[in-house]
Amino acid sequence: MLLLGACESKRAETTAAAPETTPAAADTTGRRYLAQPLVKNIYTADPSAHVFNGRIYIYPSHDIETGMPENDNGDHFAMRDYHILSMDSIGGKVTDHGVALDIKDIPWAGRQLWAPDAAFKNGTYYLYFPVKDKQDVFRIGVATSQSPTGPFKVQPQPMAGSLSIDPAVFTDTDGKTYMYMGGIWGGQLQRWRSGKYDASNPKLQEPGPQETALGPKMARLSNDMLTLAEPVKEVQILGQDGKPFRSGDNTHRFFEGGWMHKYNGKYYFSYSTGDTHLLVYATGTSPYGPFTYQGVIMNPVEGWTTHHSIVEVNGKWYIFYHDTQLSGKTWLRNVKVTELKRHSDGRIETLNP
């Protein structure tokens, strides 16, 4: 671990061998993992993966050790910048392109630079990120670059109408782009129940166990990719019985980490259940939903949090995710990738990480 800390570098760019993705590779402790960390020179989490110009780019959080005690509000996740990773193929060399955006370059930011996402449109790359403003309220900002690896220049204000955490940006086959966002507990989604931020709402207060669970929020983006084209809407996630999940159903209800992908004309909205540590998914016929729950994508990883992205590379589908194999600490994570497989009817096979 001391060596890892020493390697928490200021090098602008480093290259590391990608891990094998053969099932159940064992480490020196005897634990068995589905895949190995993509990089070991820094701690990374929440990987949002995209293919731009035939190359795979990964936009993760950059975990650091701050010494802050753990709590359910997530104060110990006090990240300050983003590094972007890339590789030419799954299993190929992984390049760390260094710092692409630093919190000190965001004029309205206070603390906690959490899970980002990225998009390409209009000849420009866009980096979307959640960070608490100077009033300690999570907002979503956007920064632009002419390169997928940055550096990114941030807009002077957060996106009007944005809220909470975990922006996930999806461009449909018709060219329209949508942003999904939200996370409860430390992500503050429960504080927006009235439509306005309520600082008096206790930090962990969800609806009562028998009330309808909070859903993620979403909106279509304007053509400039810098603003929301419409008011945010709540995404409805339904059980197989057609009814929304209750807040107390924490093996199915939305917690955080939403992601959208499209397969065979169907929309797949996947997310983390948080305190039950599952990655699950629901499907629908519109990017607005509603989405009907289908099953578990991935069983719990090592570590408390779970956050993912799903991307097609050369005709195969892959899931990028994280665990705590390198550190054993839930706030010092490492990103991984493994193939995502489906049944003939499009259902996703459950993975054991």
N, C-alpha and C positions, 0 to 999 in steps of 0.2 A: 504494500500500500504506500510506503514511503516513496518507492520508485515511481508509482503512478502519480503521486503528488508532485514529484520533481518534474514529471513529464507534462504537468498541466501547463502547457507551454504558452509562450508568446511568439512561437514560430508562426510565420504568416501562412505557411502551407506545409503539410506533411502528408506522407503517403504510407498506408499500412496495408498488409495483406488482408483480404477479406476472409472471413471464416468459411469453413465448409458448412453446408446446410444439410448434411446427411443426418437422419434421425438419431436422436439420443446420443449425441457425442458426449463423452464423459470428461470432466475436468479433473484436476489433480486431487480434489477432495473426494472424488468418487460420485459426486452428484452427476446426474445425466440431464443433458439439455438438448432440445430439438435443434438449436442453432447456437453459434458462437458470436460474441460481440463483433460488430463491424469495425470499431476503432477502440483502442485502449489508451491513447495519449490524452484524451479528455473524457469526462463523463457526459453522456448524451441521453436524451429521453424524448418521448412524444414525437416520433419521426413522421413527418409528412413527406411522402415520396412522390415525385413526378418525373416523367420522361420529357425532356426538352431537347430537341434536335438530336434524338437518338441516344442521348446520355441520361443516366439516372442521377437525379439530384435529390438530396434528402435535407429537409429543413427541420432540425430538431431543437429542443430546448438544450441549453448548456448548463448542466448541473455543476454546482460548486459547493465546497464545504464552508459554511458560515459559522458553525458552532451554535446556531440557534436551536433551542429545544423543539422537539416535535409537538405539533398540536393538530387538531382536526380542521383548523382554519388554514393550514398549509403555510404558516409563516416561515417554516424551515426551508421552503422552496424559494430561495431569494436570489434567483438567477439575474445576471446583469448584462449578458450579451448573447449573440447568436453566432455560431459557427455553421457553415454549410458544408456538407459532405457530397461527394460525387463518385461515381464509378461507371465504367463503360459497359459493364455487364454484371449480372448476378454471379457472385463468386470471383469477380475480378478485383483489381487493386482499388482501394478506397482512398480518396484524397480529401484531406481536411484543408479547406480553403481559408482558414483563419477567420478573424472577426469580420462579420458582414454588417452588423449593426450593434451599437453599444447604447446602453440606457442613458448615458451622459449626453448623447446626441438627440435625445427626444425631449424637447423643451417642456412638455406638459407632464412628463412621467415622474412618478414618485418612487415606486419599488416593484419588484417581482415581475420580471419579464418572462411570461409563461409560454405555453405551447403555440407556435406559429404555424402558418401555412403560406403557400405561394401560388402564383398563377402567372400566365403569360398571355398577353393580348396587346394589340395595337403596337407591336414591336417593342414592348416594354415588359419588364419583369416586375411583379408586385409582391411585396412581402407584407402579410397581414399578421398582426401580433396583438396579444392582450397584455396590458400593463396597468397597474394601479396609478391613477392620477394623484395629484398632490393632496386631494381630499380622501385618499385611500379607497377610491371607487374604481373597479376594473372597467376599462374602456378598451375598444379595439382601434388600433392605429394602422396606418398603411404607409409603406415606404416604396420607392421606385428605384430601378437600376436598368442600365442597358445590358447588364450581364446577369446570368442566373446565379452567380456567386457573389454579387455585390461588388463594391460597397453600395448600400442602399441609403437613399436620401429620404428622410422622413417628412411627411406632411406636418404642417405646424400645429394642427389640432386633431383630436381623435375623430373618427367617423361619426357624424351626427346620427343619432338613433341607435348606435351600437351599444352593446352591454355585455357584461359577464366575460367569459373566457372561451378558449378553444375554437377560434374561427376555422372553419373548413370551407374551402372555396371549390365549387364544382361548376364546370362549363359543360353544358348539354350539347348534344349533337346539332342542335339548331343555332348554336353560338351564344345563347343566353347564359349568363353566369349568375350563380346563387351563392350566398354565404349562409352557413349554418353556425350557430354559436350557442354557448351556454354551458354551465356547470353549477351544481348546487353545492352547499356547504361553503368551502373557501372560495368557490367561484361566484358566489353572491347571487345566483339566479333567483333564490327564494326571496331576496330583498326587492325584487321587481314585480311582485305579484299584483300590485295595484296599477302597474303601468308606469310608475315612477319609483325611483330609488328610495327605499325606506330604511334609513340608518337605524331606526329603533327596532327593526326586526332582528331578533337574536341570530347570531351568525350561523347556527345549525338548524334553525327552525324550518322544517319542511311542512307541507300541509299535514293534517292529522292522518293517521294510518289508513283510515277509511275514506279519506278524501281522494279526489283524482290527483295523480302524480303530476308534478310539473314537467312540461315537455321542453325540448330545446326550442330556440327561436331561429327564424330564418327570414331572409328577404332577397329579392333579386337585386343585383348590382347594376348601377348605371353603366352606360357604355364607356365612360371614362375610367371605370374600375376603382374610383376613389370615393364614391358616395353610394348610399343605398337609394335605389330607385323607387322604393315604396316603404311604408311602415312595416316594422317587423311583425311577423305572425308566429303563433305557437305551432309547432309541429305535433300532430296527433299521432301517438303510437298506440295501437290497439292489440288486444289479445286475439287468439283464434276465434273467440266468441263474439268479436266485433265490439267489445267494450274497452274503454281506456283502463290502463292499469291503475291500481290504488297506490298511494304513496308508501304504504307499508309492504308492498310486494317488491322487496329490494333485490330479488333475483331477476326481475324483468324490467322494472322502471328505469327510466333514463337517469344517469348521474352526471356524466361529462363525456368529453372525447368523441363527439359525433364525427362521422365521415360518410360521404356519399360517393357511390360509384354506380355505373350503369352496365348491365350485362343482359344481352339478348332482349333489349328494349324495356327491361324492367329496372326500376330504381331500387337500389339496396342502401338503406340507411343503417349504419352500424354504430355502436356506442359502448361505453363502459357502464357497468352497473355499480361501480364504486366500491362500497363496503362489502359486496359479495364477490368482487374481483373477477367478474366475467366480461368477456367481449361477446356481444350478442348482435343480432341483426333482425331487421324487419324490411319488408318489401312493399312497393306500391307502384302505381301506374302514372304518377305525376311527381315532379320534384317538390311539390308542396305537400305531398302526402294526401290522405292519411297513409300510414305504413302499418302493416300487419306483422306482428312478431312471428319469426320463423325458427329461431334456435340459437345455439351457442356456437360462436366461431372459435373461441379459444378459452380453455379452462385457465384458472388462476396461474399467473406467473409468480416467480420468486420476487417478493417485494409487495408493498401495499397497492401502489398505483398500477393502472394498465391503460395504455393509450396506443393507438395504431393508425395505420393508413393502408389502403389496398390499391394496387396499381397493376396494370397490364404491361408486361415487357415481352416483346417478341412472341406474342400469341399465348403466353402463360401468365397466370395471375399470381401475385405475391403479396404477402402481408408483412409490413414492417411494424415492429413492436419493441418493447423494452422490458428488461428485468433488472435484477441487482446482482448478477453473477459476479461482477468484478469487486464490488465493495461490501455486499451484504447489508447495505444501508439504503433504506427506501428513498432517500433524497439524493443518492449518488448512483445513477442508473446508467445502463448501456443499451444501445439500440442493436436490434437484430433483424434478420429477414428470413423467411422460409416460404416455400410454395404454398399457395392456397388452392385446394382442390374442391371440385364440385361433383355432385351427382348429375345424372343425365337430365334431370328436371330443373337444374339450376340451384338446388339446395347446396349449401356450403358444408363440407365435412368439418367436424370438430377437431381442433388441434390440441395436443397436450404438450405444453411448452417445456 
